[in-house]
Amino acid sequence: MIQVAKIIVDVPTMQTNSPYSYLIPKQLTNELQVGMRVVVPFGNGNRKVQGFVVQIGMEEVDADQLKSIESLMDLEPVLNTELIQLSRWLADTTFSFQITCLLTMLPNVMRAKYSKQLKIVDDQMSEEQLADILPSTQWQDFETDTLSPLQQSELSKLRKQGKIEIVYRVKNQAQTKQIFQIKSHINAEQESGIVDSLRKNATKMRDLVHFLANQSKIVSQTTLEKKLAISSATIKAGEAKGWLVRKKVEQYRDPYKEFKGKTTPLTLNQEQQTALDEISQSIEKSQAKTFLLEGVTGSGKTEVYLQTIAYALAKGKTAIMLVPEIALTPQMVTRVKGRFGKQVAVLHSGLSDGEKFDEWRRIKRHEAQVVVGARSAIFAPIENVGVIIIDEEHETSYKQDDAPRYHARNVAQWRSKFYNCPLVLGSATPSLESRARSERQVYQLLRLPNRINGHPLPKVQIIDMREELQTGADQNFSQPLLNAIDKRLNMQQQSILMLNRRGYSSFIMCRDCGFVLKCPNCDISLTLHMDSRSMKCHYCGHEEPIPKQCPNCHSRKIRYYGTGTEKVEQELKTKFPSARILRMDVDTTRRKGAHERILRQFGERRADILLGTQMIAKGLDFPNVTLVGVLNADTALELPDFRSSERTFQLLTQVSGRAGRADKLGEVFVQTFNPDHYAIQLAKTQNYENFFRKEMYIRHQGKYPPYYFTLQITAANKEEKMAAQKMFAVLKELRPQLSADAIVLGPTPKPIARVKNKYYYQIVIKYKHEPNLHTAVTKILQESQSYYRQGIQLSIDAEPQSFM
């Protein structure tokens, strides 16, 4: 019997969910633990790869038949047994590989980086001989595909002759931040003697001596440098003279170190108290119960969340709270940190890799009891969870777009069952799937039907843009909306305007031949951006100059069509020269902290109008906002997706809820070319109940979720024929495993058939009960590794949020 470790290895083109067995060397017998990362040899060439230890046990095998673990990458487990169990379930339910799930649970900096190096193994060969083929500077971190065919041929010969070998290295990128701390080694009595020994012009040294002589506390070197306006050289000189001791210590990168806003719990109304009592009872009884907290905008859902978290903490438990987008995070972080201070850790894409790594380590070390963040925060290594909360649970951003294609709500339910704790899903407009589950008593429905201040919902006016354009109105602004903006400016109140397109113009077209400038890599027109004076593709990032003449017929009659936030901003500045305008879209929020900075400026009333895309529609709470304008309510309705009506209703309801949240009454203007559409009419009164009934009827007729499950399989290749052939082959393999009740759509090209020079073909399966489907699709996943080596990317998405 020997001790063996089961390891999931990180080999992109040879992935499998079956772990490999490795011999544990004697020197690691007492050190190795489940959840650690290790470096192991893999394959015929014994290249070094990263692996995760998922099991350790005794086996009756011949030690000579097993490869041995090379080294440890960690001194303690990076994943606990719960998260390893979760990774198995996640791989199985999302049709992905376990290694991908394990890596998803770790911060980016902990993902291993691989390098290849050349090593001379023949004593008869000199470095000079190898340098004739490849300069010595390229021996380290070299990529075979960057070499010329001649170089590749010569190196291949030398390798076959046993003169050189390629060594694979695994690098761990995770680095802690280190700072110098300084402790004084002199006192006030020694000061005068030391000062007398210094040159008269050594003023900085005198300042340092004076500070150290009167300082008993440890200070950081950066603090000392700033305080005395001295250089590190001066401090090092003081160290050499024995006046101080410098010591390197680890310091967390804290993205919220300046935060100081403490808040206190608010008095709840009857509906809020009832909701809190129900959830608290489940925490008390350790019940894995799912609650759907359906509350109109401004009904005080956040306060219920905060007091629920406080109850869990009082019981000695921890909490996870998810928000859907980075745009919502600053305000939510302010409220949660204001209530729970340093107990809170934050995880979202707006933080640097170093900040995320440090917040992750604070959670793992039990230094934080509350985790707030976007989708991936559901994998936080927090233990003893007492409650999980998902705010705006209907948001599509909770679904991951690439492998593993998980939905944070499903992962939250798994962890809720593991810890026997309640899961709270909150929204003013719950997803139809969640609301349908509450109808069947799978979730418990809790309602907050009224705004906390007792104020009515904002008055909504639907503007028919067909009529407005006939009267000579502007393409982007109806006269009623312009009047309302002017009125708010005069009253010194704020307005939020939402347009669901960024950029200056949707596309440019030649008036003579009708040519539209498209992306060379994708089947999509390029968007005009005036700030950078360029045409950009929002799918692959391709960028080119604005053409002065038509590339097709050489006419100069190039015109801009459609509109974007950038163009609307220019129009607003023309119409309201004195107005202070902030624009919030992907282009203005690229820089770190940009979301927070823009929202802070608006919250401090340093702007009159906040113009943005749908990122400004949800969760924001500004008491001085009394006007919301939706410039194009039809954007989502135009998409060929069965959820387009639901998305439109949710978006309009959410953005309308930004108005009149305090003591001032709000007003909303919705501009549309489809004023009679039920999604727009029902959003006018935030009538979720009627919308739910109407949409459920339509879904039932069309055999779509929540009445049916859906599965999407997509093939991508640089050649359209290859992608199509693979989809037909996959369907041929699947057909015999499906019952007559399953509905198969396709194979067809995706609505946007080419992205980044790859063609995409898909099949969609709609089904209720298909006992053989899971096994059949899992087999296709395993086979996809061989497709990958042929240049075909196959992806499987259970319950896709969009078929675009």
Protein Blocks (a to p, Z undefined) as FASTA:
>chain_A
ZZddddddddfklgcfbdcdddddfklmmmpcghiacdddedjkopacddddfbdcdddd
dfklpccdfbdcbfbdfbdfklmmmmmmmmmmnopafklmmmmmpcfklpccdddddddf
bfkbcfklmmmmmcfklmgopafklpcfklmmmmmmmmmnopaccddddddfbdcddddd
dddfbdfklmmmmmmmpcfklmmlmmmmmmmmmccbdcdfklmmmmnopafklmmmmmmn
opaccddddddddfklmpcbdcddddddfklmmmmmmmmmmmmnopacdddddddehilm
mmmmmmmmmmmmmnopacddddfbfklmmmmmmmmmmmnommpccddfkbcfklmmmmmm
mmmnopafbdcddfklmmpccehifbdcdehklbmklpcfbdcdddfklmmmmmmmmnop
acddddfbdcfklmmmmmnomaccdddfbcfklpacdddddddfklmmmnopafklcfkl
mmmmmmmmmnopacddddfbecjbfbdcdfklopacddfkbccdddddfklopaddfkno
pacdddfbdfklopabbccedjdfklmmmmmmmmmmmbccddddfklmmpghklmmmmmm
mmnopafbdcddfklmgopacfklcbdcdfblmlmmmpccfklmmmmmmmmmmmmmmgok
lmbccddddddfblmbmklmmmmnopaklmmmmmmmmmmmnopafkbccdddddddfblk
lmmmmmmmmmmmmmmmpcfkbccedjdddfblbgghiacdddddddfbdcklmmmmmmmm
mmmmmmmmnopacdddehiabfZZ
